[in-house]
Amino acid sequence: MNEHTARRPAASARLRPVDLARLAGISTQQIRNYEEAGVLPPAPRTESGYRTFDDVHRRALLAYRALAKGYGPVTATEIMRTVHADDIPGALALVDAAHAALHEERVSLRAASEALEALAREARAEKARAEKAGAEKAGAGSAGAEKPRRFPRPGPGPGPDLRIGEVAALLGVRTSALRVWESAGLLTPRRERGTAYRHYSPADVRDARLVHTLRRSHYPLHQIRPVLEDLHRTGGSEALHESIAARRAALTERTTAMLAGAGHLHAYLTHRHQ
């Protein structure tokens, strides 16, 4: 029996902190913290100073616990606190903002998928051009016994190298971000002998653009590295598909939890205004 299937007390029945704590599987101190934070409506006190709760508090607790699963404890607390301040439009605005943020994550995820697929196509095309050029050179007899070249990091074509400040300006990021990505092994710009200045080739710029796209989609650095390595190695996108599939599944799970939480909130608001 869980917090949603536990036997419901009569609407007028008094509940002790321990009763609510058992309902939710938490400590009595956490119940007191919820009341002090505004997650629960103010609890009347007995002459001895003990808090007493009722069915309204039980409903508030269930609504908060359901909201926290989808919206997170911080946003759920803000929603319930705003409800108990009798600012229903404000509480609903918080709900709307959370759903809007989730939508932005989906849009960003789709944009990352499209951008990376485009990069993968470019990488495959560049690899094909390089192989064709090598075959033509060998056919002309100029290659001799030269060892075949490898193209682990296909670039967008010949072009001037850029300095770190130029790349940062191009992407709209700080130079410190580029240094962090380099420290994580995502970028490997050439260093100028003597000055140690960084020189970003067209391929380096492409990698930086790719990393920037993924970071905006909230990918952690350790998930970006296999995507880059996979693209460098074969021009494929297997790691990308796996990562995107995992994030889509997580978004779907969170959306479902948010819908459930919103349903509990609606039931609580309806009960409060009866």
C-alpha positions as CSV (number, residue, x, y, z in Angstrom):
1,M,0.0,0.0,0.0
2,N,1.5,3.3,-1.0
3,E,0.7,7.0,-0.5
4,H,-2.0,6.9,-3.3
5,T,-3.7,3.7,-2.2
6,A,-3.6,4.2,1.6
7,R,-6.9,4.3,3.4
8,R,-8.3,7.8,3.4
9,P,-9.5,9.3,6.7
10,A,-12.8,11.0,6.9
11,A,-12.7,14.6,5.8
12,S,-13.1,15.9,9.4
13,A,-10.7,13.5,11.0
14,R,-7.7,14.9,12.7
15,L,-4.3,13.6,11.5
16,R,-1.0,13.7,13.4
17,P,2.3,14.4,11.8
18,V,3.1,10.8,12.0
19,D,0.0,9.9,10.1
20,L,1.0,12.0,7.2
21,A,4.6,10.8,7.4
22,R,3.5,7.2,7.1
23,L,1.2,8.1,4.2
24,A,4.1,9.5,2.2
25,G,6.9,7.3,3.6
26,I,8.8,10.2,5.0
27,S,9.8,11.4,8.5
28,T,7.6,13.5,10.8
29,Q,10.3,16.2,10.6
30,Q,9.9,16.4,6.9
31,I,6.1,16.9,7.4
32,R,7.0,19.8,9.7
33,N,9.4,21.2,7.2
34,Y,6.7,21.0,4.5
35,E,4.3,23.0,6.6
36,E,7.0,25.6,7.5
37,A,7.9,25.9,3.8
38,G,4.3,26.5,2.7
39,V,4.1,23.2,0.9
40,L,1.2,22.4,3.3
41,P,-1.3,24.9,4.4
42,P,-0.9,26.3,7.9
43,A,-1.6,23.7,10.6
44,P,-3.6,24.6,13.7
45,R,-2.1,23.9,17.0
46,T,-3.5,22.2,20.1
47,E,-3.3,23.9,23.5
48,S,-0.2,22.0,24.0
49,G,1.4,23.4,20.8
50,Y,1.1,20.2,18.7
51,R,0.3,20.5,15.0
52,T,-2.9,19.0,13.9
53,F,-3.7,18.1,10.3
54,D,-6.7,17.0,8.3
55,D,-7.8,15.8,4.9
56,V,-6.9,19.1,3.3
57,H,-3.3,18.6,4.4
58,R,-3.3,15.0,3.1
59,R,-4.5,16.2,-0.3
60,A,-1.8,18.9,-0.3
61,L,0.9,16.4,0.5
62,L,-0.2,14.0,-2.2
63,A,-0.4,16.9,-4.7
64,Y,3.1,18.1,-3.8
65,R,4.6,14.6,-4.0
66,A,3.1,14.1,-7.4
67,L,4.3,17.5,-8.6
68,A,7.8,16.9,-7.3
69,K,8.2,13.7,-9.5
70,G,7.7,15.7,-12.7
71,Y,8.5,19.3,-11.9
72,G,11.2,18.7,-9.4
73,P,11.1,19.6,-5.7
74,V,12.1,23.3,-6.1
75,T,9.4,24.1,-8.6
76,A,6.8,21.9,-6.8
77,T,7.5,23.8,-3.6
78,E,7.0,27.2,-5.4
79,I,3.8,26.0,-6.9
80,M,2.3,24.8,-3.6
81,R,3.6,27.9,-1.7
82,T,1.9,30.1,-4.3
83,V,-1.3,28.2,-4.1
84,H,-1.4,28.6,-0.3
85,A,-0.8,32.3,-0.8
86,D,-4.1,32.3,-2.7
87,D,-2.3,33.3,-5.9
88,I,-3.8,30.6,-8.2
89,P,-2.9,32.5,-11.5
90,G,0.7,32.7,-10.2
91,A,0.8,29.0,-9.4
92,L,-0.6,28.1,-12.9
93,A,2.0,30.4,-14.5
94,L,4.7,28.3,-12.8
95,V,3.2,25.2,-14.3
96,D,3.1,26.8,-17.7
97,A,6.7,27.9,-17.4
98,A,7.8,24.3,-16.6
99,H,6.0,22.9,-19.6
100,A,7.4,25.6,-21.8
101,A,10.9,24.8,-20.6
102,L,10.3,21.1,-21.4
103,H,9.1,22.1,-24.9
104,E,12.4,24.0,-25.4
105,E,14.3,21.0,-24.5
106,R,12.5,19.0,-27.1
107,V,13.1,21.7,-29.7
108,S,16.8,21.8,-28.8
109,L,17.1,18.1,-28.9
110,R,15.6,18.0,-32.4
111,A,17.9,20.8,-33.5
112,A,20.9,18.9,-32.2
113,S,19.8,15.7,-34.1
114,E,19.3,17.6,-37.3
115,A,22.7,19.5,-37.0
116,L,24.6,16.3,-36.2
117,E,23.0,14.4,-39.0
118,A,24.0,17.2,-41.4
119,L,27.6,17.1,-40.1
120,A,27.7,13.3,-40.5
121,R,26.6,13.7,-44.1
122,E,29.3,16.3,-44.7
123,A,31.9,14.1,-43.1
124,R,30.9,11.1,-45.3
125,A,31.0,13.3,-48.4
126,E,34.4,14.7,-47.5
127,K,35.7,11.2,-46.9
128,A,34.4,10.1,-50.3
129,R,36.1,13.1,-52.0
130,A,39.4,12.3,-50.3
131,E,39.2,8.7,-51.3
132,K,38.4,9.6,-54.9
133,A,41.3,12.1,-55.0
134,G,43.6,9.4,-53.6
135,A,42.5,6.9,-56.1
136,E,43.0,9.3,-59.0
137,K,46.5,10.1,-57.7
138,A,47.4,6.4,-57.5
139,G,46.0,5.9,-61.0
140,A,48.2,8.6,-62.3
141,G,51.2,6.8,-60.9
142,S,52.3,9.6,-58.7
143,A,51.5,7.8,-55.4
144,G,54.2,5.1,-55.9
145,A,54.6,3.2,-52.7
146,E,53.2,6.1,-50.6
147,K,51.3,4.9,-47.6
148,P,47.5,5.6,-47.9
149,R,46.4,8.7,-46.0
150,R,43.9,8.4,-43.2
151,F,41.2,10.9,-42.7
152,P,40.1,10.5,-39.1
153,R,38.8,14.0,-38.8
154,P,37.2,15.1,-42.1
155,G,37.0,18.9,-42.5
156,P,34.9,21.3,-44.5
157,G,37.7,21.9,-46.9
158,P,40.8,24.1,-47.1
159,G,40.7,27.4,-45.3
160,P,42.7,29.6,-42.9
161,D,43.2,28.7,-39.3
162,L,41.4,30.8,-36.7
163,R,42.6,31.9,-33.3
164,I,40.7,31.1,-30.1
165,G,39.1,34.5,-29.9
166,E,37.9,34.3,-33.5
167,V,36.3,30.9,-32.9
168,A,34.6,32.1,-29.7
169,A,33.2,35.1,-31.5
170,L,32.0,32.8,-34.4
171,L,30.1,30.5,-32.0
172,G,29.0,33.1,-29.5
173,V,30.8,31.5,-26.6
174,R,33.6,32.5,-24.2
175,T,37.1,31.5,-24.8
176,S,37.0,29.7,-21.4
177,A,34.4,27.4,-22.8
178,L,36.7,26.4,-25.7
179,R,39.5,25.7,-23.2
180,V,37.2,23.5,-21.1
181,W,36.2,21.5,-24.1
182,E,39.8,21.1,-25.0
183,S,40.7,20.0,-21.5
184,A,37.9,17.4,-21.8
185,G,39.6,16.0,-25.0
186,L,36.8,17.3,-27.3
187,L,39.0,19.7,-29.2
188,T,42.6,19.4,-30.2
189,P,43.7,22.7,-31.9
190,R,47.3,22.9,-33.2
191,R,49.7,24.9,-31.0
192,E,52.0,27.4,-32.5
193,R,55.7,26.6,-31.8
194,G,57.2,29.2,-29.5
195,T,54.1,31.1,-28.5
196,A,51.8,28.1,-27.9
197,Y,49.0,30.0,-29.5
198,R,46.0,27.8,-30.5
199,H,45.2,27.5,-34.2
200,Y,41.8,26.1,-35.1
201,S,41.6,24.4,-38.5
202,P,38.3,24.2,-40.3
203,A,37.8,20.7,-38.9
204,D,38.5,22.0,-35.4
205,V,35.9,24.8,-35.9
206,R,33.4,22.2,-37.0
207,D,34.1,20.1,-33.9
208,A,33.7,23.2,-31.7
209,R,30.4,24.0,-33.4
210,L,29.2,20.5,-32.8
211,V,30.2,20.6,-29.2
212,H,28.4,24.0,-28.8
213,T,25.2,22.6,-30.3
214,L,25.2,19.6,-28.0
215,R,26.0,21.6,-24.9
216,R,23.0,23.9,-25.6
217,S,21.0,20.7,-25.7
218,H,22.3,19.9,-22.1
219,Y,24.5,17.0,-23.2
220,P,27.3,16.4,-20.6
221,L,30.8,16.4,-21.9
222,H,31.3,12.7,-21.4
223,Q,28.4,11.9,-23.7
224,I,29.7,14.3,-26.4
225,R,33.1,12.6,-26.7
226,P,31.8,9.3,-28.2
227,V,29.7,11.2,-30.7
228,L,32.7,13.1,-31.9
229,E,34.9,10.0,-31.9
230,D,32.3,8.1,-33.9
231,L,32.0,10.9,-36.5
232,H,35.7,11.2,-36.7
233,R,36.2,7.5,-37.2
234,T,33.5,6.6,-39.7
235,G,31.3,9.6,-40.3
236,G,28.5,7.7,-38.7
237,S,26.1,8.7,-36.0
238,E,25.5,5.6,-33.9
239,A,26.5,7.2,-30.7
240,L,24.4,10.2,-31.5
241,H,21.3,8.1,-32.1
242,E,21.8,6.2,-28.8
243,S,22.2,9.5,-26.8
244,I,19.3,11.2,-28.4
245,A,17.1,8.1,-27.9
246,A,18.0,8.1,-24.2
247,R,17.2,11.8,-23.8
248,R,13.9,11.4,-25.7
249,A,12.9,8.6,-23.4
250,A,13.8,10.7,-20.3
251,L,11.7,13.6,-21.6
252,T,8.7,11.3,-22.3
253,E,9.0,9.9,-18.7
254,R,9.2,13.4,-17.3
255,T,6.3,14.7,-19.3
256,T,4.1,11.8,-18.1
257,A,5.1,12.6,-14.5
258,M,4.3,16.2,-15.0
259,L,0.8,15.4,-16.4
260,A,0.2,13.2,-13.4
261,G,1.3,16.0,-11.0
262,A,-0.9,18.5,-12.8
263,G,-3.8,16.2,-12.3
264,H,-3.2,16.0,-8.6
265,L,-2.9,19.8,-8.4
266,H,-6.2,20.2,-10.2
267,A,-7.9,17.8,-7.8
268,Y,-6.4,19.7,-4.9
269,L,-7.5,23.1,-6.2
270,T,-11.0,21.8,-6.9
271,H,-11.3,20.5,-3.4
272,R,-10.1,23.8,-1.9
273,H,-12.8,25.7,-3.7
274,Q,-15.7,23.4,-2.9
